[in-house]
Amino acid sequence: MPRRNADHRANNFDVVRLAAAVSVIFSHSFLIAAGTQANEPFVILTGGQCVLGLVGVFVFFVISGYLVTGSFCRRPEPGRFALRRTLRIYPGLLVNVALCAFVLGPMVTQLSFSGYLAAPGLRHFLAAAATLDPGELTLPGVVFSHNAVGRHLNGSLWTLRYEALMYLMVAGLGVLRLLRLPTAIALIAVGMAAVYFEDALRPVGELWQWAWLLGPFAAGMALHLLRDRIVWSGGVALAALAALALFTALGRLILLFPLAGAYLVIWFCRRYDRRLDYSRWCGDLSYGIYIYGWPAEEFVMWLSGGRAAWWQVFLSSLFIVLPAAWLSWHLVEGRALRLARRPAVTPPADALPAPAALER
C-alpha cells in the first residue's frame, strides 16, 4: 500500500491544481500538434475568447493569491516567506531545466554533441530559464516539428516570472502593512483594467503581462482576507457558475473571471472530497505536471516525425509526465518544501541570557 503523505491536509486544493495543470497540457496539445489552438474545444465553446489552458492558469493564480496571502499573514517574516516561495519554484524548475538542456536537447538536436555543448544558445537557455525569462526558450539545433512552436522547449514557464512578481508584491504589501482588503480590491480593479485596455497597454510589455494576471491573483487575496466573513455554500457557487456563463455570453469571460471564477475555485478548494484526494497517497503532482507537460508533448511530437494528432500528443505525453511529476515531487519538490517548513533553531535554555541581561 502506498505511504500516506504525513503533511497532508483535508481539502481539495491539490486536486484542483492537478486539474488545472492537466487542462494546460490538454490545450497545449492542439498548439504543439498543429501550431494553432483554433480547434481547441473551449475556444469553440467560448466563441474564440479563451483556451482551456488559460482558465487553468487563472485557477493557479487564484489559488496562489489565496494561499500565499494566508502564508504571509500567519508568519509575517519576509525572509522566511522569500525562502518558502523560492523553494516552491526553483528546485523543481532547475532539475527540469537541466534535464531539458542535457538530456532532451542532445537527443533531439541536429548538431553534434560537442557542437551543441559549445553553442551560445545553450548558455542563453540556461540563463533565461534560471531568471524566469518569459520569452521563447529554444536550444541550439533543436527542432521538434515544423510548425509555429516546433522550436519551443517549454511554453508553460512564461507564467513563473509573474508568479514570482506576485510573491514580491505580497511581501512588499505585508511589510508596508497594506495587505488588507481595500488593497486587494484595488488590485482586482487594476488587473481588470489591464485586460480591458490590453491593446493600449501591450507596448508596456512585461508590466502589462503581470497586470493582466493580477485580477485572478488579487481575487484570491481578497477571498482569503474575507474568508471568515462570506458565505461558502453550494448555492452561491452555482450562482458564480451561472455568472461565468453570462460573462461568456457577453464576450467578457477573461475580463470578468475574477468576479465569479475566483469564488467558485476557492469554494471547491475549501471542501474535502475524499474520493478526489489523490495527493494523500502520492503527493502534489501539479507543479511537476505543469513544468514537464510541454517538453513531454514536444518530445512525443518529435518521435512521431511531426505527424501526431492532438489526442496522440496529449495521451502519450501523460505516460511521460505523470512519472516525471511523481519523481519531481518525491525527490525534489517535497524535500525542498520540508526544508522550508523547518522551524527556526531555538538555542538551548542554558545559552539564553539571564533575565537581568534582557532588561538592560
C-alpha positions in Angstrom: 0.0 0.0 0.0 1.4 3.5 -0.8 2.6 5.6 2.1 0.2 8.4 3.0 1.6 11.9 2.9 2.2 12.9 6.6 1.9 16.6 5.8 -1.5 16.2 4.0 -4.4 18.5 4.8 -8.1 17.7 4.3 -9.1 20.0 1.4 -9.4 19.9 -2.4 -6.5 22.3 -3.2 -4.3 19.6 -4.6 -6.9 18.0 -6.9 -7.9 21.4 -8.3 -4.3 22.3 -9.0 -4.0 18.9 -10.7 -7.0 19.6 -12.9 -5.6 23.0 -13.8 -2.2 21.5 -14.8 -3.8 18.8 -16.9 -6.0 21.4 -18.6 -2.9 23.3 -19.6 -1.4 20.1 -21.2 -4.7 19.5 -23.0 -4.7 23.0 -24.5 -1.1 22.8 -25.5 -1.6 19.5 -27.3 -3.5 21.4 -30.0 -0.9 24.1 -30.3 2.0 21.6 -30.4 0.4 19.2 -32.9 -0.9 21.9 -35.3 0.7 25.2 -34.4 -2.7 26.7 -33.5 -5.4 26.3 -30.9 -8.2 27.4 -33.1 -9.9 23.9 -32.9 -9.5 23.5 -29.1 -13.0 22.7 -27.7 -13.0 25.5 -25.2 -12.1 28.1 -27.8 -15.1 26.9 -29.9 -17.3 26.8 -26.8 -16.5 30.4 -25.8 -16.6 31.8 -29.3 -12.9 32.3 -29.6 -12.4 34.1 -26.2 -10.2 31.7 -24.3 -8.4 28.4 -24.4 -9.0 25.9 -21.5 -5.3 26.2 -20.5 -5.7 29.9 -19.8 -8.5 29.1 -17.4 -6.2 26.6 -15.8 -3.6 29.4 -15.4 -6.2 31.7 -13.8 -7.1 28.9 -11.4 -3.5 28.6 -10.4 -3.2 32.3 -9.8 -6.5 32.4 -7.7 -5.2 29.6 -5.5 -1.8 31.2 -5.2 -3.3 34.5 -4.2 -5.4 32.8 -1.5 -2.7 30.6 -0.1 0.3 33.0 -0.4 -1.6 35.8 1.4 -2.5 33.4 4.1 1.1 32.3 4.4 2.4 35.8 5.0 -0.5 36.7 7.3 0.3 33.7 9.5 4.1 34.3 9.6 4.8 37.9 8.5 8.6 37.3 8.3 9.8 38.5 4.9 13.0 36.4 4.9 11.3 33.1 5.7 8.5 34.0 3.3 11.0 34.6 0.5 12.7 31.3 1.3 9.5 29.3 1.2 8.5 30.9 -2.1 11.9 30.3 -3.7 11.9 26.7 -2.6 8.5 26.2 -4.1 9.5 27.3 -7.6 13.3 26.8 -8.1 14.3 23.2 -7.0 11.8 21.5 -9.3 12.4 24.1 -12.1 16.2 23.8 -12.0 16.1 20.0 -12.3 13.6 20.3 -15.2 15.8 22.8 -17.0 18.9 20.6 -16.5 17.0 17.6 -18.0 15.8 19.6 -20.9 19.3 21.1 -21.6 21.4 18.0 -21.0 19.2 15.0 -21.8 16.3 16.1 -24.1 18.3 18.7 -26.1 21.2 16.3 -27.0 18.7 13.6 -28.1 16.9 15.9 -30.5 19.5 18.4 -31.7 20.7 18.4 -35.3 24.2 19.4 -34.1 27.0 17.2 -32.9 27.2 16.7 -29.2 30.3 18.8 -28.9 28.8 21.5 -31.1 25.6 21.5 -29.1 27.5 22.0 -25.8 29.7 24.7 -27.3 26.8 26.7 -28.8 25.9 30.1 -27.2 22.3 29.1 -27.4 22.7 26.6 -24.6 24.1 29.1 -22.2 21.3 31.5 -23.2 18.7 28.9 -22.5 20.1 28.1 -19.0 20.3 31.8 -18.1 16.8 32.6 -19.4 15.3 29.7 -17.6 17.1 30.4 -14.3 16.0 34.0 -14.4 12.4 33.1 -15.3 12.6 34.9 -18.6 9.1 34.8 -20.0 10.3 34.8 -23.6 10.7 31.9 -26.0 13.0 29.2 -24.8 15.0 27.3 -27.5 18.0 25.1 -27.6 20.7 25.0 -30.4 19.7 22.8 -33.3 16.6 21.5 -31.5 13.5 21.3 -33.8 10.7 19.1 -32.6 8.4 19.8 -35.6 8.0 22.2 -38.4 5.2 24.4 -37.1 4.9 27.7 -35.3 6.1 26.3 -31.9 8.3 23.5 -33.1 11.4 25.0 -31.6 10.0 26.0 -28.2 11.3 24.0 -25.3 8.8 24.9 -22.7 5.9 27.3 -23.4 4.5 26.8 -19.9 7.3 28.6 -18.0 6.2 32.1 -19.0 3.9 32.4 -16.0 6.5 31.7 -13.4 8.1 35.1 -13.6 4.7 36.7 -13.0 4.0 34.3 -10.2 7.3 35.3 -8.5 6.4 39.0 -9.0 3.1 38.4 -7.2 5.1 36.9 -4.3 7.2 40.0 -4.1 4.1 42.1 -4.2 2.5 40.3 -1.3 5.8 40.6 0.7 6.0 44.3 0.0 2.4 44.9 0.9 2.9 42.9 4.1 6.0 44.9 5.1 4.2 48.1 4.5 1.1 46.9 6.4 -1.0 47.2 3.3 -2.0 43.6 3.0 -5.7 44.4 3.6 -9.0 44.0 1.8 -9.1 47.6 0.3 -5.7 47.0 -1.3 -6.8 43.6 -2.7 -10.0 45.2 -4.2 -7.9 47.9 -5.8 -5.6 45.4 -7.3 -8.5 43.4 -8.8 -9.6 46.7 -10.5 -6.1 47.3 -11.8 -6.0 43.7 -13.2 -9.3 44.0 -14.9 -8.3 47.4 -16.3 -5.2 45.8 -17.8 -7.4 43.3 -19.6 -9.9 45.9 -20.8 -7.2 48.2 -22.1 -4.8 45.5 -23.3 -4.4 46.8 -26.8 -3.2 50.1 -25.5 -1.0 48.5 -22.8 0.7 45.9 -24.9 3.7 48.2 -25.6 4.4 48.3 -21.9 5.5 44.7 -22.2 6.2 42.8 -19.1 4.4 45.1 -16.7 1.3 44.7 -18.8 1.6 40.9 -18.7 2.0 41.0 -14.9 -1.0 43.3 -14.6 -3.0 41.1 -16.9 -2.7 38.2 -14.5 -3.2 40.4 -11.4 -7.0 40.1 -11.4 -7.2 36.4 -10.5 -4.4 36.6 -8.0 -5.8 39.6 -6.2 -9.2 37.9 -6.2 -7.6 35.0 -4.3 -6.0 37.5 -1.9 -9.4 39.2 -1.3 -11.1 35.8 -0.7 -8.5 34.9 1.9 -9.0 38.2 3.7 -12.8 37.7 3.6 -12.8 34.0 4.3 -14.5 34.3 7.7 -17.0 37.0 6.6 -18.6 35.5 3.5 -20.8 32.5 3.0 -19.2 29.4 1.4 -22.1 27.4 0.0 -23.1 25.4 -3.0 -25.9 27.8 -3.8 -23.5 30.7 -4.1 -21.1 28.5 -6.1 -24.0 27.7 -8.5 -24.7 31.5 -8.8 -21.0 32.0 -9.6 -21.1 29.4 -12.3 -24.2 31.0 -13.8 -22.3 34.3 -13.7 -19.4 32.8 -15.6 -21.8 31.5 -18.3 -23.3 35.0 -18.5 -19.8 36.6 -18.8 -19.0 34.1 -21.6 -22.2 35.0 -23.5 -21.3 38.7 -23.1 -17.9 38.0 -24.6 -16.1 39.1 -21.3 -15.1 35.8 -19.8 -11.4 36.8 -19.3 -12.2 40.3 -18.1 -14.8 39.3 -15.5 -13.4 35.9 -14.4 -12.1 37.3 -11.1 -15.6 38.4 -10.0 -17.1 34.9 -10.1 -14.5 32.3 -11.1 -12.3 33.0 -8.0 -15.2 32.3 -5.6 -16.0 29.1 -7.5 -12.4 27.9 -7.3 -11.9 28.6 -3.7 -15.3 27.3 -2.6 -14.4 23.9 -4.2 -10.9 24.0 -2.8 -12.1 24.6 0.7 -14.3 21.5 0.5 -13.0 18.0 1.2 -14.0 15.2 -1.1 -12.1 12.1 0.0 -12.5 10.3 -3.3 -10.7 13.1 -5.1 -7.9 13.2 -2.6 -5.2 11.6 -4.7 -2.3 13.5 -3.0 -2.6 11.8 0.3 -1.1 8.8 -1.4 1.3 10.2 -4.0 1.9 13.8 -3.2 1.1 17.0 -5.0 1.9 16.4 -8.7 0.5 19.6 -10.1 3.7 21.6 -10.4 5.6 18.7 -11.9 2.9 18.2 -14.5 2.9 21.9 -15.3 6.6 22.2 -16.0 7.1 18.8 -17.7 4.0 18.9 -19.8 5.2 21.0 -22.7 8.6 19.3 -23.1 7.0 15.9 -23.0 4.4 16.8 -25.6 7.2 18.2 -27.9 9.2 15.0 -27.4 6.1 13.0 -28.5 5.7 15.2 -31.5 9.4 14.6 -32.4 9.1 10.9 -32.0 6.1 10.9 -34.4 8.1 12.8 -37.0 5.8 15.8 -36.6 2.7 13.8 -37.6 0.9 13.1 -34.3 -2.6 14.3 -33.8 -3.5 16.4 -30.8 -5.1 13.5 -28.9 -2.0 11.3 -29.5 0.2 14.1 -28.2 -2.0 14.6 -25.2 -2.4 11.0 -24.2 1.1 9.8 -25.0 2.7 12.7 -23.1 0.8 11.7 -19.9 2.9 8.5 -19.8 6.0 10.6 -19.5 4.6 13.5 -17.5 3.0 11.5 -14.6 6.1 9.5 -13.6 8.2 12.7 -14.1 5.9 14.7 -11.8 5.9 11.8 -9.2 9.7 11.7 -9.2 9.9 15.5 -9.1 7.7 15.7 -6.0 9.3 12.9 -4.1 12.9 13.5 -4.9 13.0 17.3 -5.3 9.9 19.4 -4.5 8.6 17.7 -1.4 12.1 17.6 0.2 12.6 21.3 -0.6 9.3 22.2 1.0 10.0 20.2 4.1 13.3 22.1 4.4 11.3 25.4 4.1 8.9 24.3 6.9 11.7 23.5 9.4 11.3 25.7 12.5 14.0 28.2 13.3 16.6 26.7 15.7 16.0 27.7 19.3 19.1 27.9 21.4 19.1 25.7 24.5 17.9 27.2 27.7 21.3 27.5 29.3 22.5 29.5 26.3 19.9 32.2 26.7 20.8 35.4 28.5 19.7 35.8 32.1 16.5 37.9 32.6 18.6 40.8 34.1 20.6 40.9 30.9 17.4 41.1 28.8 16.3 44.1 30.9 19.5 46.1 30.2 
